[in-house]
Amino acid sequence: MTGIPEVQVRKHKVKKALIQGGMGVGISLSGLASAVANEGGIGVIAAAAIAFNEPDFRSNYTEASIRALRKEIRKARKLTKGKIGINVMVALSNYADMVKTGIDEGIDFIIAGAGLPLDLPELAGDNSHTALIPIVSSGRVARLIMKSWWRHHDERLPDAFVVEGPMAGGHIGFKPSEEYPDPKDNPEYALDKLVVEVLGAIDSFCDEYGIDRNSINIPVFAAGGIWSGEDISRIMRAGASGVQMGTRFVTTKECDANERFPQTYIDTKEEDIVLTLSPVGMYGRVVRNEFVDKINDPEVKTSPDVCPVHCVKTCKQDKGPYCIFSVLISAQKGKFKHGFAFAGVNAWRATEIISVHELMMTLEREYEEAEAEAEGKAQAMG
Ligand SMILES: Cc1cc2nc3c(=O)[nH]c(=O)nc-3n(C[C@H](O)[C@H](O)[C@H](O)COP(=O)(O)O)c2cc1C
């Protein structure tokens, strides 16, 4: 066996069907992305508020962001010959600038979520190199994007989808309900179900538009709660062509955050990975701390920050209790008095910081064991 299989995305042959999820602010930059790319996966630089370390980020946010993204892409290119992508949230106020900068730098993949990337093909322009990958949370949204791109962008289709379920870290595309205060518990949103939904959406789109399904290649990567090689094997047997993993890569030596950030994962308990409503209007999954208790308590009044840059279009920071930009930068720097760490539901399972190489070896071994077991079972059943 050869471990996690390869996958073709547009013109890119990816040795390991594993995308390291883009993690802002400053959690996945050139260090983590290049380490993952060196192992054969897709390493992803998060564009969200990437200017945070530039001296002029407050006074010159547009320029500083473009400069910072360029720098990180170029640094990553020096560190690897592997596949590098950027993660751009559609909700970012500088979304178009970030996409265009990535294209300008010849980035291999643009992965866009937190909103509908309906204009992504137009922003990317006439470009055969860069693969465009929307992040979706349902088959309905996948279908909507395919229809819109096909109609308005010269019959272009996504080069792959990431389907992200509610177990993911960071902002999630699901809301709590009365029945399920945490959407991760809603069986409707089980990741294997979402994968099947998105595959079904691709099939029905092809049927409707008279496209031969075998003539197009749209691999589906599953994200949210994937922790082990066994998880990878299981979700691929449900139909995914690969996975996107974020949380598991935080507790690596190459993670670009201050070491106190991954330490919050190692120190936390399962019940302390909680949801909080972020001022951008989405729920975020975080490691609970005193600051999170303060913002989650309607009785406690925290004083609103001064917004330095309005980094997210939908942010109601002037009405909300804090600025997501300053809170995430504090966390990146390992300061949690006024900060929190985004984290997936499995973050508490981390016990130590290891290298990306060690992590990939573990995932490969676990994947092979799970595949061998599944094969054995299938044979036993005749
Ligand atoms: C610390 C952290 C920051 C994240 N930041 C972003 C981001 O900037 N943009 C984005 O699309 N997703 C972001 N995510 C989601 C990841 O890219 C990934 O899809 C998700 O973490 C997958 O679930 P997992 O963490 O259970 O593996 C973040 C996740 C974490 C843990």
The ligand as a Gaussian input file, in Angstrom:
#p B3LYP/6-31G(d) Opt

LIG

0 1
 C       -6.970000      28.270000      14.286000
 C       -7.862000      28.134000      13.094000
 C       -7.992000      29.187000      12.202000
 C       -8.775000      29.038000      11.054000
 N       -8.837000      30.066000      10.148000
 C       -9.499000      29.908000       8.970000
 C       -9.447000      30.917000       7.959000
 O       -8.780000      31.928000       8.091000
 N      -10.162000      30.690000       6.820000
 C      -10.891000      29.542000       6.611000
 O      -11.522000      29.391000       5.556000
 N      -10.919000      28.560000       7.550000
 C      -10.225000      28.715000       8.697000
 N      -10.199000      27.686000       9.629000
 C      -10.791000      26.362000       9.255000
 C       -9.706000      25.417000       8.686000
 O       -9.174000      25.909000       7.495000
 C      -10.212000      23.993000       8.427000
 O      -11.121000      23.936000       7.389000
 C      -10.875000      23.400000       9.624000
 O      -10.083000      23.668000      10.724000
 C      -11.069000      21.896000       9.439000
 O      -11.520000      21.292000      10.616000
 P      -10.521000      20.687000      11.708000
 O       -9.905000      21.857000      12.382000
 O      -11.389000      19.890000      12.600000
 O       -9.481000      19.855000      10.987000
 C       -9.451000      27.820000      10.809000
 C       -9.348000      26.774000      11.727000
 C       -8.558000      26.913000      12.849000
 C       -8.419000      25.751000      13.799000

